[in-house]
């Protein structure tokens, strides 16, 4: 059985599979699927909703993630993400504007969200940019 709940522009579609207990979630905004599949998984001693978030990734970055050389992702904060969610990175060719068919799934370990002026340096950041650094494990 599916429930449809409308909120302003967004429409959330829920459908629960009785056998697997998986709740499929699709958030539509202007016809785009923002997120899909929200299975209930056991994390530690409690149940938590783990969201699988689907995002495009360019081939050169896909290769680095697959080789485990790039273990971070810098994204515009236009979606919700929490620790333990799954980021599904789908390889996207910007020249052909098509998916290649390759994908990789990575579990989120830490999320840092900030705004440009949180540190009082908005003008400097706009002028010089930011570094994103990855530490060796």
Secondary structure, 3 states (H helix, E strand, C coil): CEEEEEECCEEEEEEECCCCCCEEEEEEECCEECCEEEEEEEECCEEEEEEEEEEEEEHHHHHHHHCCCCCCCCCCCCCCCCCCCEEEEEEEECCCCEEEEEEEEEECCCCCCCCCCCCCCHHHHHHHCCCCCCCCC
